[in-house]
């Protein structure tokens, strides 16, 4: 016995070095203790802990008469190392080769294996056997049965087994809650959780993570506040996993203020916590906050992963923050971008939405593994930037590579046709969706086609296409037709379209503003005033137009007539200088878009301070030549600013890129890439 104890002690001391306890095994053999179940059991466990399954198998096969404890250790070790099928085979071998019946240690391991490999037949057989041998009241066996039935989708059986467990513990309750949650039955998961609390049991962190995920799916501010208060009351808000799930709950609900409060109060944050905030701000339309939280993350010296960077690149794409996006992407090896389709697609999207298509094409050409999402990202990027011929060339490569276009592919192709005014080619693509590729055109495809026809002046054909749609046209479709009516001043059709738009979006100010501009452009000031009065009566406020520009990694925002920038005096002085130069070059202000019946001089003063003009003036002051000036705008660039920027690009010999809510405009040497078609 003393030799066995000495060997056992040696095993405990040497368990971190597999070679060392191989020597201990040799010692057992030399000492005649190789039949000692206690020592063999400990040696098997150490083999599994070291993940040397081959040695464990070899050792077990040399044991002449394994005890039930050794069988259990083998089954448990195999299942714990994800060799579930082999664990089940070991169970069958035990039943076949020994006289042992499974006990309350055997059943949980084998039931766990059945759950993982979805072996319903063996699971039912085990259930029948464990009832016969009297283990149906054992809490660990019962809990394993609940997990099995829940995993197999038999939640009614899982509930019956659960109800028959006489003394339930937290693990038992967690098994049932997880079953409901995995099946999408979140209300029942929450109700079960509350029943557990009513019997005086306290959940662990794993249970709270499950239940917070259920509350996230259910939503409802009062319910979320209740679970939040409970987590704080039991002190689990200090647990990084629980706090991160609490954070995620508010992020998914869109309450970023509360999410930020939780985040800032967390004593410990891991990479998942930071990523949750980044993705939350990105998905809730707060890209500037993404950049802020990312900068803090870098200050904390946390290592970035794919999820961090995808959220940051998405925010940079929204803001047009090219410098920041390139800086952020520099923290990950470029080869990782070229081997990771998710990262590569995010980088292409960022470059495309920042108007840097040469950089996007460099990433595209270097990508090792392309899928249809990746191809669509470059197609859509080229299309939105006005590279129509390049779009069609890449589409040719796409088909030669063996890919078949999907619905998103055709959106890019139709967008390219719209920006280039290629009506006939657009028709070919549109009708090929159904006739060639056997896809059903979506409402987005009809919207693109109506936009193409409307911008080409074919308003009657566009109107007829809407009437023939197999689905109800949405606001995007009617909005496309309204844009065409505005362009070609068809007020009669525009008024009819606007009625439809107001029905669909009664609080959208853009529809009223477009019609008001149309009336103003034709001198119908009273009608324009009536539109504005209607907006005031209904509490509808015009969406303010604003522009922004990135300078040295910082995004600067401008409103019309803005005085908030610390350099406002210098910006307006620069504007005066530019105005003198462009007037000398033949610039005549276009005041048709001004909504008010005021003197022409006042109109000129008003349009001279449009946000995109101020942003460009700031860019010219702040960025050295020959740096490209990149400006983003939330609304469509007006005709006067379009003419102004063409002349500024020639006078200053600078390329100016403006992304409005419809397309990119590349101004260079007095002309625009859109060829005045937008």
N, C-alpha and C positions, 0 to 999 in steps of 0.2 A: 504493500500500500504506500509505503514511504517513497518507493521508486516512482509510482504513478503520480504522487503529489509533486515530486521534484520535476518530472517531465511536464506536468501541467503548468508549473510555475515558469519553466523554461519557455513553454509555448506563449504564455502571457507576456513575458519579457521580450521575446523575439518576434512577436506577431507582425511587426511592421516590415520585417525583412524576410521575403519568401525563401531565399536561399538558406537563411539561418534556420527556419523551422523545417526545411527539408532535412537538415542535419539532425534536428530533434526527432523527426520521423525515423531516421536511421538509428538514433539512440533507442527509440521504442522497440525497434526490431531486435537490436542487440541485447536489450534488457528483457526481452520476452514480454513486453507490455503492448505488443501490437494487437492484442485481442482485447485490451482494456477499453470498454465502450466510452468511458468518460474522456479519456485522452484522444481516442479516435474522433469522437464527436467534436471536441474542441479543434482538432486538426482540420476536419472537414470545414468547419465554420471559417477558419482562417484562410483556407483555400478559396472559399467563395468571397470572403472580404477582399482578397487580393485579386479576384476575378480570374484566377487560374482554374477554369472549369475542367480542363483536361486532367490536371493532377487530381482534382476532387473525384472525377469519374474513375481514374485509375486506382486511386486509394480505395474507393468504395467497392469496386469489383474484386479487390483482393481480400475483402472482409468475408470470412467464411459464413458466419451467422449474424447478419446485422440485426440489431434490436429495433424496436419501433421508433426509438429516439433517433437512431441513425437514418432510418428511412425518412422520417420527418425532416431531418436536417437536409438530406439530399433534395427532397421535394421543395422545401422552402428555398434553398439556395438556388435551384434552377429557376424557380418562378421569380425570385428577386432579381435574377440576372436576365430576365426576359426570355428565358427558354421554357415558355409555358407548355408547349406541345411535348417537350421532353419531360417536363415535370409530370404531366398527365401519364405519359408512358411509364415513368417511374412508379406512379401510383398503381397502374395496372400490373406491373411486374411484382410489386409488393403483394398484391392480392393473389397473384398466381403462384409465387415462389415461397411465400411464408404463410404462417398460420395466423398472422396478426390481422385484426380488424382495425380500420382507421379510428383514431380517437379525436378528442376535441382540439388537438393540435394539427392533425392531418387534414380534417375537413376544411378549415379556413384556407389553407394553402391551395388545395386542389380546386375548391370553389372559385378562388381568385383566378386560377389558371383558366378555368372554364369560362369565366366572364371575359377574360382578355381575348380568348380565341373563339368566343361565341359558341361554345359547345353546349347547346341546350339539352341534348339527349343525355349526356353524362351528368349534367347539372340536376336534371330531374331524377336520375338514378341515385345520385348522392343524397338528394333530399329524402327520397324514400328510405334509403339505408340509414341515414342519421336519425330518422324518427324511430326506426326499429331498434337501434342500439341505444336510444335514450338521450341523444344530444340535442334534441330540438329545443330544449329550454336554455341551452348554453348561449350566453350573450354574444360571444365571439363567433360561434357557428351561425347563430341567427343573423348576425350582422353581415356575415359573408354571403348568406343566402339572399338577404335584401339587396346587396350590391349586385349579385348575379342576376336576379330577376329585373332589377332596374336597368342594368346594362343591356339586357335582352329586350327591353321595352315592355315587359310584363309588370306594369306598375301596380295593378290590382293584386297580383300574387305577392309582390314586394310588400304592399301594405298589410296583407293578411299575415305574412310571416312576422313583420314588424310588430303588429298588434299582439301576437302570441309570445313575444319575448317578455318574460316576467319582470326582469330588472334591466331596463334599458339604460345605456350610458350615452355620453355625448357622441361617441362614434356611431352608435346605432341610429340616433336621430340624424346625424350628418349623412349617413348612407341614404336615408329616405329623401332628405332634402336635395341631395345631389341628384338622385334619380328623377325627381320632379323637375329640377332645373335643367338637367340634360335633355329632358323630353319637351322643354319649352312650356311646362306647366308651372309658371312662375308664381301665380297666385296660390297654388297649393303648396309650393315650396315655402312661401312666406307664412301661410297659415300653420304649417307644420312647425316652423321655427318658433312661432308664438306659443304653440302648444308646449314645446319644450321648455320655454321660459316659464310657463305657468306651473310646471312641476318642479321648479326650483333649480334646474340645471343651468350652468353657465357655459356659453359657447366658447370654443377655442378660436384661434385666428383663422384656421381653415374654414370653419363653419361661417364665420363672419364674412370672409371673402366670397363664399358661395352666395350668401344671402344678400350681400351688397350688389352682386351681379344680377340677382333676381330683381331687386328694387330698381336697378338701372334699366332693366327691360320694361318694368311696369310703369315707371315714371310717377308723376304726381308729387307736387311740392310738399304736401302735408306728410305723406308717407316717408319721403326722403328726410324731412326734418326729424321725424320720429326716430328713424334708424340712426341718423347722425347723432342725435342726443343720446341714444342708448350706447353707441360706441364710445362716446366721450365719458358717459357715466361709469362704464366698466373699465375705463382706462386703456382701452385697446387702440385709441387714436394715436398712441405713440408707436404702435407696431407699423413698420414701414409697409408691409404688404396690405394690411387693413386700411391704412391711411391712403395708399395709392388707389385702392378700389373705391374708397369714399370720394377721392379726387375724380376718378373716372366717372362715377355716377353723376356728379354735377357737370362735368364736361359734356357727357352725352345729353344731359338735359338742357345744355346751353347756358348754364349759370356760371360764367367764367369768373365773375367777381367772387362768388363763394369758393369756387375751385382754387383761385389764387390765394384766398385767405387760408385755406387748409394747407396748401403747398408751402406758403411762407412760414406756417407754424410747425411744420414737420421737423422734429429734432434730427431725423435721419432721412436722407433722400438717396434713392438708388437710380440707376439709369432709366428704369421703367417709369419712375415718378417724373423725371425730367421729360421723357418722351411723351408721357400723357399730357403734360402741359403744352408741349410744342404742337402735338397733333390737335389738342383741344382748341388752341388759339387759331391754328390753320383752318380747321373745319368750321369754326364759328365766325369766320370772316374778320379776324383780327391779325393780319399778317405782320403789322408793325410790332405787336407784342411777341410774336414768334422770334423776331430778330433780337428783341430785348432779352427774352428768357434764354435764347441760345448763347448770347454773349455772357450772361451770368454762368451758364453751364461751362463755358470754356474757362472762365475765371476760376471755377471750382476744380479745374484739371480733370474733368471726367472724360473718359474715352468715348468717342462717338461710335454709334452703330448705324446700320442701314436705316432704322426707323427714325432716328434723330435727323439724319440728313434729308430724308424724303420730305419730312415736314418743313424743314428750313428751305429747301429748294422750292417747294410749293408756295411758301410765303414770298420768296424772292421773285417767283414768277408772277404772283399777283401784284407786287409792288413795282416790278420792273427793276429790282435792285440787283443789277448784274454784278457790280463790284463785290457786294456782300455775298452773293451766291458763289462767285469764284473763290472768294476767301474761305467760305465755309467748306466748299468741296475740296480745298487743298489739304484738309486734315485727313482725308482718306486717299489711299494710294490709287492712282489713275487706273491701274490694272484691275482693281476691284470694281470700278465703274464699268469697265469693258467686259467683265465676266459676270456681272450681276445685272439681270435685265431690269429689275425694279429701280435700281439706282441709275442705270443708264437711261431709262425712260424718263425719270424725274429730271435728270440733267438736261436732256434734249428739250423737255417741256420748258424748263427754266430759260435756256438759251433762246428758244423760239419766242417765248412771251416777252423776253427782254429785247427782241429784235436783233439777235446776234446769230443769224442762220449759218454763217460760215463755221462758227464754233459748234453749232448743233450738228452740222454735216460731218465735222471731224470726229465727233463722238459716234455718229451713226456708222461712218466708214470703218471705225476701229472696233465696233462691237462684234464679239465673237459668236454670240448665240442670240439670234433674233426671233422673236415671236410676233404674232399679228398685232399685239398691243404696241410693241416697239415700232413696227412699220407704220401703224396708224399715227403714232405720235410725230414722226418725221413728216408724213404726208400732210397732217393737219397744220403743223408748224410752217411748212413751205407755203401752204394755201393761205393762211392768215397773214403771212408776211408779203403776199403778192407775187410769189415766185411760181406763177402758173405753169410755165413750161417745165420747170424743174419738178413740180408736183407730178405732172403726167409722165415724166421720164422715170421718176422713182416708182411710180405705179407700174410701169413696164417691168422694172427690175423685180418688183414685188410678185408679179404674176410669173415671171420666168423662174423665180425661186421656188415655185410650186405652191404658193399661198393662194387661197381663195378669198376674195374680198368679203367683209361682213358689212353690217349696216354703218358702222363708224367710218369705214373706209370711204364709202360713198358720200358721207357728210363732208369729208375733206375735199373730195373731187368736185362736188357741187359748189363748195365754198370757193375753190380756185376759179371755177367758171364764172361765179358771181363777181368776184373782184376783177376779173379780166374782161367781163362783158361777153363771154363766149356762150351765147344763147343756144345755138344749134348743138354744140358739143355737150352743153348741160342737159339738153333734152335727151341726147343719146344715152348719157350716163343714167339719167333718171329712169328712162323706160327699160334700160338693161337690168335694173335691179330685179324686176319681176320677170322679164322675158328671157334674160340670159342666165341670171344667177338664182332664179326661183326664190327670191326673198320678197317679203311683203314690205313695200315702202312704209316708213314710219312717219309720224307727224313732223319729225325734224326734217325728213327729206322733202316733204311737201313745203315746209317753211323755206328751205333753201331754194326750191324751184320758184316759189312765189316771189321771193326776194330777187332772184335772177331776172324773171320776167318783168317785175315791177321796175327795177332799175334800168331795164332796157326799153321802158316806155310801153310795154305790152300789157297794159293794165286790164283790158277786157279779158285777155287770155288768162292772166293771173287770177282774176275774179272767177272765171269759169272753172279753173282748176280747183279752186277752193270749194265750189259748189259740188264738184265730182268726188271730193275726198270720201273715202270709206269710213272715216272717223270724224268726230267733231273737231273742227279747227280750233286750236288754242290761241292764246294771246300773241304768241310769237308769230304765227301765220298771219293773223290780221294785222299785227304790227308791221310785218314786212310789206303788206299791201299798202298800209297807210304811208310808209316811207316813200313808196313809189308815187303815191298820189301827191305827196308834198313836193317831190322832185319835179313832177310834171304839172303841178298846180291844178290837179283835178279835184276842186273843192267839193263838187257834188258827190263823187264817190267817197271822198275822205270823210264827209259828214256821216254817210251811211256806215262806213267802216268803224268810225269812232263810237257809234251807238253799240256796235258789237263788242268793242273793246271795253267800254264802260260797264257793260253787262258782266264781262269776265273779270275785269280789274277795276272796280269802281273807285278805288283809292290810289290808283297809279297816276301820278301827276304828269308823267311823260306824254300820255295820250292827249291831255288837254293842251299841254305846251306846244305840241307839234301843230295842232289845229290853229292855235292862237298865232303861231309864227306864220302859218299859211295866210291867215286873214291879214296879218300885219304887212306881209310882203306884197299883198295886192291892195293895200290901202283901206281895207275894211276894218277901221279902227273900232267902230262900235261893236262889231261882231267879236273882235278880239277882246274888248273890254268885258263883254258878256261872258266869255269863257272864263276870264279871270275872276269875275264876280261869282260864277258858279263854283269855282274852286274854293273861294273864301267861304261861301255859304255852307259847303260840304266839309269844311275843315281840311281841305287837301292842300298841302304845301308843295311847292315846286322843289324837286330834287336839286340841291345846289350843285352847280358844275365846279369841279376842282381838278387841278393837275398837280402832279408831283414829279420830282426829279431827284436822282441819287447823286450826291457829290461826296467823294471820299468816304463811301460806305454809310453815309447818313442820308435818309430820305427827307426831303423838304417839300411841304405841301403848300399850294397856293389856291386861294379863292379869287373870284373876280373882285378887282379893286382892293386887294389884300394889303393890309398895313401891319400884319403880325410879325413878319420876318424882321429880325434885328437889322437887316441891311436894306430895309424898304426904301429909304431915301436914295441909296445908290442904285437900286433896281429901277426906280422910276426915272432916275437921271439917265440910266442906260436905255430905257424905253424911249425917252425923248430923243436921244441920239439916234436910235434905230429908226424912229418915225421920220426924222428929217432925211435920213439916207434913203429909205424906201420910197418916200414921196418924190425925192429927186430922181428915183429910178422908175417912176411912173405909177406908183401905188395910189389907188383911189379907194377909200374905205367903202365897204359894202354894208349898208345899214338896214337891209331888208329884214334881217333876223331880229332886230330890236323890237320888243313887244309893245312899246309904249308910243303914243302919239305925241312926240316931243320934237323940238327943233333939231334940224339935221346936225348942227354943231354939237348938241348934247349927245346925240346918238354916236357920233364919231368918238367923243370922249369916252363914252360907255364901252364901246367895243375895243378901244385902245388898251383897256385894262383887263381884257379877258385872261383867265388863269393860265392858259397855255402860253400866251405872250410873255407874261411875267416869269413863268418857269424857264422859258428859253432865254430871256434876258439874264436871269440869275445864272443859268448854265454858261452863257458866254462870258460872264464876269468871273466865274469860279473855276472853269476848266480850261486848261491851256490848249492852244491850237497844236495839233490838228485833232484833238479828242472829239469824238462824236457826242453831240448833245442828245440825250435820250429822255423824252418826256412821256408820261402816261396821263391819260385823261379818262374820267369816268363816264363822260357823255360823248356824243358825236362832235368832232371838231367842226366849227362853223365855217362857212364859205369865206368870210373875211379873214379869219386867222389862217386859213389854207393859203390864200393869195399872199398874205403878209409873210408867212414862213418860207414860201418859195423864193421871194425876193431876198429875205434875210440870208438864206443859204448861199445865194450868189454874191451878195455884198460882203459877207464875212468869210466866204470860201470855207464854210464848215458844213459837214453833213449833220442834218437834224432828223432824228427819228421820233415820230409821234405815234403812240398807240392809243386810239380812241376805243369806244365800246363796239366798234364794228370791224376795224382792220388796222394795219400798219400803214403809215405814210413815211416814205423815205424822201426827204427833201435834199436835193443837191444841185448846185449850179443853176438855180432858178426853176427847177421842175420837180415834180413829185412822181413817185413810182406808181401812184394810182391813176396817172394820166387824167386827173380831174374826174375820175369815175368812182364815186363812193357814196 
